Amino acid sequence: MCVCVCVCGYIQSCMLAVLNCFFYCLTWYYLGELVCEQLPVDLCSYSIATSGKRCLLENYATKDGGVKYQCKTSEVVVGIVLSEWIEIDECITACGLSRNTVGISSDSLLQPQFLTKLCSKSCSQACPNIVDLYSNLALAEGTSIC
């Protein structure tokens, strides 16, 4: 089942997000699986494919010197039982993250203000996908969070 949630302060930007998510849900319904490469870039970061692998946002330079973004399937398998997951805006905000995050990196674990948000009740108790990701990144670095 595909669940689209929009939490925003501005109706215009929210309407575009809801339409994007609704279109994706219809596509997912007919194709039967969540494939990262088919996700719009504004839903990519912190999503999980049907395969259980994390989606990641990548950028690349265009011929005219600009930058384009695309959603790709990573080799990172989710440590908890989650698949076909598009992270909700509430968790992105509560955990101090951005939908425009490119790649998967442990760099943010070095920032005390990020760890404060990640370890807050609104993130750590309500957003298992994000906590799993950063817990595993921290373990790979030989440390733990919260």
Salt bridges, closest charged atoms under 4 A:
GLU75 OE1 - LYS53 NZ 3.13
ASP89 OD1 - ARG99 NH2 2.86
ASP132 OD2 - ARG54 NH2 3.03
